[in-house]
Amino acid sequence: MSITSGLKTALFFLLLSVTIPIYAQDVAPRYERDSLASTIEEYPVAKKRFGRAAASLVLAELIPWSFSKFITKRDFSNVTLNSIKYNLKPKNWEWDNDAFPTNQIDHPYHGSVFFNSFRSNGFTFWESAPAALVGSYLWETAGENQAFSKNDIVNTTFGGITIGETVHRLTRKILQTKRRGFRRYVNETIGMVINPTNGFRRITDGEWGKVPGRYEKLDSTLLLLEAEAGIRKVNMKDDQANFGVYGRLKLLYGNPFENYKTPFGSFMMNVEVGQDDSSFVNSVNIVAPVNGWLLSANSRNRHLMTINSNYDYMNNQNFSYGGQSIYINLFSEFGLNTQARIKTSIGMGPILIGAYREREIFNSRSYDFGGGAGLTANAELNLADKFMFELHYNTRLLGTWNGNTSSYFSQSIATELEYVLSKEISFSTAPGIFLIQENYKDGVDISRSIPSLKVGFKYRIAYN
């Protein structure tokens, strides 16, 4: 099963969990715990086991290599001593020409397995982070006979850490339920799909299908889940295209003003799928603070500065972008004790690596690699938990490292109007526009504008 197929399976089970309560829940459209002083205790899932963690990392290398070598008989798996020696020399490192989803989803997901080989065996976030780099380096040198890939080492490492800690915390929430029977095994299956290393650890330790022990410390962080479905048109200027069905899952873990000193003490994860000519998984976005500093707080307003780790993947018939970035972000809330509340955030920072579609073919690829900087600004108005308006702006400027273009510049403006129909259900409409400027080394530059529209219904549940 490919990683993309695995994502489809994971999405199915996550959406199934919306209709099957997985643990004690508090249904509330905009409920947010508010405790500036509270902290998440960084406790290990189990006692630190370096030997088991290292063995899990090696298995994460051997299982996909063995599958490619002996089952699918892929040529890249024919590794020799000469190919390893070749890949050990930095002068031989190259930019690869893998398919866009392979580079931007499959490799980061593989990196998350490396990361969780240690995270699931009792190690902290910072102790587990080097495993993503080590795992990626071992695979690039000895896991395939192709040249060491410059882009893969970055995508697998940084994307693996971001995805890895996200699924680690989600798995911990999912598996702490006291439910038994069918619901228990649904949770175990979800946990295995999104975090296979932890799933194998639970099987090895005899924990599969068992509820947490009476004295086991649980994660009380609030998890807000929004499942959305409706119709959309990615490019309103395309007269040949029709509206298609889409689904979106948004997860909000924690409150940015709580646990801001803890890596991933809060995060946002967004996954969108739908009818499209190029891919089923259209976007995956993760924004997670790694550290933060409270600037000011009173009964009505508060301001927080954070360093965020960002993972972005967008792929549809009109444009593609994938990248890893680190932003400094200022998050503010106004009017905390009134019927009208406003949240704003503005962030900027370096894009470590980005991949973006262009009009021509370079090295058998339809996309280029580059690095640069980005800026994001967001605002949300909430009126009495009944009417919400959101405005999102995002811009990226990248210089090309490998490709036909000399630079890439994009801007997106997205708005969303939401009206709450009940505690669980709301109606939303989201018009937006995506602006792209492709500057070419040789040839005519291209400017494109892609207006879009989504109309759908949301189902929201808050889990404690």
WOPE-V497370 format. One record per pair of residues at least 6 apart in sequence whose C-alpha atoms are under 8 Angstrom apart, sorted by the first residue. I is the first residue (numbers start at 1). J is the second residue. Records with the same first field share a line. If there is no record, write none. Layout:
I: J / J
This chain:
3: 105 / 106 / 109
4: 101 / 105 / 106 / 281
6: 193
7: 281
8: 281
9: 193
10: 190 / 193 / 194
13: 186 / 189 / 190
14: 190
15: 227 / 249
17: 186 / 187
18: 227 / 461
20: 183
22: 174 / 177 / 179 / 183 / 184 / 187
23: 174 / 176 / 177 / 178 / 179 / 463
24: 177 / 463 / 464
25: 461 / 462 / 463 / 464
26: 461 / 462 / 463 / 464
27: 423 / 424 / 460 / 461 / 462 / 463
28: 423 / 424 / 460 / 461 / 462
29: 385 / 423 / 424 / 460 / 461 / 462
30: 385
31: 462
32: 222 / 255
33: 222 / 254 / 255
34: 255 / 257 / 258
35: 257 / 258
36: 257 / 258 / 259
37: 258
38: 258 / 259
39: 258 / 259 / 262
40: 259 / 262 / 265
42: 124
43: 122 / 124
44: 121 / 122 / 123 / 124
45: 120 / 121 / 122
46: 120 / 121 / 122
47: 121 / 122
48: 121 / 122 / 123
49: 121 / 122
50: 118 / 121
52: 121
53: 117 / 118 / 120 / 121
54: 117 / 118
56: 114 / 117 / 118 / 197
57: 113 / 114 / 117 / 118 / 131 / 135
60: 113 / 114
61: 135 / 138 / 139 / 143
65: 77 / 143 / 144
67: 73
68: 74 / 77
69: 75 / 77 / 78
76: 144 / 145 / 146
77: 143 / 144 / 145
78: 144 / 145
79: 142 / 143 / 144 / 145
80: 145
83: 141 / 142 / 145 / 146
84: 141 / 142 / 145
86: 92 / 147
87: 93 / 140 / 141 / 142 / 147 / 148
88: 141 / 148
92: 147 / 148
93: 147 / 148 / 149 / 150
94: 147 / 148 / 149 / 150
95: 149 / 150 / 151 / 402
96: 147 / 149 / 150 / 151
97: 363 / 364 / 365
98: 365
99: 365
100: 367
103: 151 / 152 / 155
104: 155 / 313 / 322 / 323 / 355
105: 313
107: 152 / 155 / 156 / 160
108: 155 / 156 / 157 / 158 / 159 / 160 / 163
109: 156 / 159 / 160 / 163 / 164
110: 156 / 160
111: 132 / 133 / 135 / 136 / 156 / 157 / 159 / 160 / 161 / 164
112: 132 / 156 / 159 / 160 / 161 / 162 / 163 / 164 / 165
113: 132 / 160 / 164 / 195 / 196 / 197
114: 131 / 132 / 135 / 160
115: 128 / 129 / 130 / 131 / 132 / 160 / 161 / 164 / 165
116: 128 / 164 / 165 / 168 / 195 / 197 / 198
117: 128 / 131 / 197 / 198
118: 127 / 128 / 131
119: 125 / 127 / 128 / 168
120: 168 / 197 / 198 / 201
121: 198 / 201
125: 165 / 263
129: 161
132: 156 / 157 / 158 / 160 / 161
133: 153 / 156 / 157
136: 152 / 153 / 156 / 157
137: 153
140: 147 / 148 / 149 / 152 / 153
141: 147 / 148
151: 353 / 369
154: 352 / 353
155: 323 / 324 / 353
158: 324
159: 311 / 324
162: 286 / 288 / 309 / 310 / 311
163: 286 / 311
164: 195
165: 264
166: 264 / 267
167: 194 / 195
168: 195
171: 190 / 191 / 194 / 195
172: 219
173: 219
174: 187 / 191
175: 187 / 188 / 191 / 211 / 212
176: 211 / 212 / 218 / 219
177: 184 / 211 / 212
178: 211 / 212
179: 211
180: 209 / 210 / 211
184: 209 / 210 / 211
185: 209
188: 199 / 208 / 209
191: 198 / 199
192: 198 / 199 / 200
199: 208
202: 208
220: 464
221: 253 / 254 / 464
222: 253 / 254 / 255 / 462 / 463 / 464
223: 251 / 252 / 253 / 254 / 462 / 463 / 464
224: 251 / 252 / 253 / 460 / 461 / 462 / 463
225: 249 / 250 / 251 / 252 / 460 / 461 / 462 / 463
226: 248 / 249 / 250 / 251 / 458 / 459 / 460 / 461
227: 247 / 248 / 249 / 250 / 458 / 459 / 460
228: 247 / 248 / 249 / 456 / 457 / 458 / 459
229: 245 / 246 / 247 / 248 / 456 / 457 / 458
230: 245 / 246 / 247 / 454 / 455 / 456 / 457
231: 243 / 244 / 245 / 246 / 454 / 455 / 456
232: 243 / 244 / 245 / 246 / 452 / 453 / 454 / 455
233: 241 / 242 / 243 / 244 / 452 / 453 / 454
234: 318 / 450 / 451 / 452 / 453
235: 241 / 318 / 450 / 451 / 452 / 453
236: 450 / 451 / 452 / 453
237: 450 / 451
244: 274 / 275 / 276
245: 274 / 275
246: 272 / 273 / 274 / 275
247: 272 / 273 / 274
248: 270 / 271 / 272 / 273
249: 270 / 271 / 272
250: 268 / 269 / 270 / 271
251: 268 / 269 / 270
252: 266 / 267 / 268 / 269
253: 265 / 266 / 267 / 268
254: 265 / 266 / 267
255: 265 / 266
256: 265 / 266 / 267 / 289
257: 294 / 304
258: 265 / 266
259: 265 / 266
260: 266 / 289 / 290 / 291 / 292 / 293 / 306
261: 290 / 291 / 292 / 293
262: 290 / 291
263: 288 / 289 / 290 / 291
264: 288 / 289 / 290
265: 289 / 290
266: 288 / 289
267: 286 / 287 / 288 / 289
268: 285 / 286 / 287 / 288
269: 284 / 285 / 286 / 287
270: 283 / 284 / 285 / 286
271: 281 / 282 / 283 / 284 / 285
272: 281 / 282 / 283 / 284
273: 280 / 281 / 282 / 283
274: 280 / 281 / 282
276: 316 / 317
277: 316 / 317
278: 315 / 316 / 317
279: 315 / 316 / 317
281: 315
282: 313 / 314 / 315 / 316
283: 312 / 313 / 314 / 315
284: 311 / 312 / 313 / 314
285: 310 / 311 / 312 / 313
286: 309 / 310 / 311 / 312
287: 308 / 309 / 310 / 311
288: 308 / 309 / 310
289: 306 / 307 / 308 / 309
290: 306 / 307 / 308 / 309
291: 306 / 307 / 308
292: 304 / 305 / 306 / 307
293: 304 / 305 / 306
294: 303 / 304 / 305
295: 302 / 303 / 304 / 305
296: 302 / 303 / 304
297: 303
299: 336 / 337
300: 334 / 335 / 336 / 337
301: 332 / 333 / 334 / 335 / 336
302: 332 / 333 / 334
303: 330 / 331 / 332 / 333
304: 330 / 331 / 332
305: 328 / 329 / 330 / 331
306: 328 / 329 / 330 / 331
307: 326 / 327 / 328 / 329
308: 326 / 327 / 328 / 329
309: 324 / 325 / 326 / 327
310: 324 / 325 / 326 / 327
311: 322 / 323 / 324 / 325
312: 321 / 322 / 323 / 324
313: 320 / 321 / 322 / 323
314: 320 / 321 / 322
315: 321
318: 450
319: 356 / 357
320: 355 / 356 / 357
321: 354 / 355 / 356 / 357
322: 354 / 355 / 356
323: 351 / 352 / 353 / 354 / 355
324: 351 / 352 / 353 / 354
325: 349 / 350 / 351 / 352 / 353
326: 348 / 349 / 350 / 351 / 352
327: 347 / 348 / 349 / 350
328: 347 / 348 / 349
329: 345 / 346 / 347 / 348
330: 345 / 346 / 347
331: 343 / 344 / 345 / 346
332: 343 / 344 / 345
333: 341 / 342 / 343 / 344
334: 341 / 342 / 343
335: 341 / 342
339: 382 / 383 / 384 / 385
340: 381 / 382 / 383 / 384
341: 381 / 382 / 383
342: 379 / 380 / 381 / 382
343: 379 / 380 / 381
344: 377 / 378 / 379 / 380
345: 376 / 377 / 378 / 379
346: 375 / 376 / 377 / 378
347: 375 / 376 / 377
348: 373 / 374 / 375 / 376
349: 373 / 374 / 375
350: 371 / 372 / 373 / 374
351: 371 / 372 / 373 / 374 / 398
352: 371 / 372
353: 369 / 370 / 371 / 372
354: 369 / 370 / 371 / 398
355: 367 / 368 / 369 / 370
356: 367 / 368 / 369 / 408
357: 366 / 367 / 368
358: 366 / 367 / 368 / 405 / 438
359: 366
360: 366 / 404
361: 367 / 404
362: 368 / 403 / 404
363: 403
367: 403
368: 400 / 401 / 402 / 403 / 404 / 405
369: 400 / 401 / 402 / 403
370: 398 / 399 / 400 / 401 / 402 / 407
371: 398 / 399 / 400 / 401
372: 396 / 397 / 398 / 399
373: 396 / 397 / 398
374: 394 / 395 / 396 / 397
375: 394 / 395 / 396
376: 392 / 393 / 394 / 395
377: 392 / 393 / 394
378: 390 / 391 / 392 / 393
379: 390 / 391 / 392
380: 388 / 389 / 390 / 391
381: 388 / 389 / 390
382: 388 / 389
385: 420
386: 419 / 420 / 421
387: 417 / 418 / 419 / 420
388: 416 / 417 / 418 / 419
389: 415 / 416 / 417 / 418
390: 415 / 416 / 417
391: 413 / 414 / 415 / 416
392: 412 / 413 / 414 / 415
393: 411 / 412 / 413 / 414
394: 411 / 412 / 413
395: 409 / 410 / 411 / 412
396: 408 / 409 / 410 / 411
397: 407 / 408 / 409 / 410
398: 407 / 408 / 409
399: 406 / 407 / 408
400: 406 / 407 / 408
404: 440 / 441 / 442
405: 438 / 439 / 440 / 441
406: 439 / 440 / 441
407: 438 / 439 / 440
408: 436 / 437 / 438 / 439
409: 436 / 437 / 438
410: 434 / 435 / 436 / 437
411: 434 / 435 / 436
412: 432 / 433 / 434 / 435
413: 432 / 433 / 434
414: 430 / 431 / 432 / 433
415: 430 / 431 / 432
416: 428 / 429 / 430 / 431
417: 428 / 429 / 430
418: 426 / 427 / 428 / 429
419: 426 / 427 / 428
420: 426 / 427
421: 427
423: 460
424: 458 / 459 / 460 / 461
425: 457 / 458 / 459 / 460
426: 457 / 458 / 459
427: 455 / 456 / 457 / 458
428: 455 / 456 / 457 / 458
429: 453 / 454 / 455 / 456
430: 453 / 454 / 455
431: 451 / 452 / 453 / 454
432: 451 / 452 / 453
433: 449 / 450 / 451 / 452
434: 449 / 450 / 451 / 452
435: 447 / 448 / 449 / 450
436: 446 / 447 / 448 / 449
437: 445 / 446 / 447 / 448
438: 445 / 446 / 447
439: 445 / 446
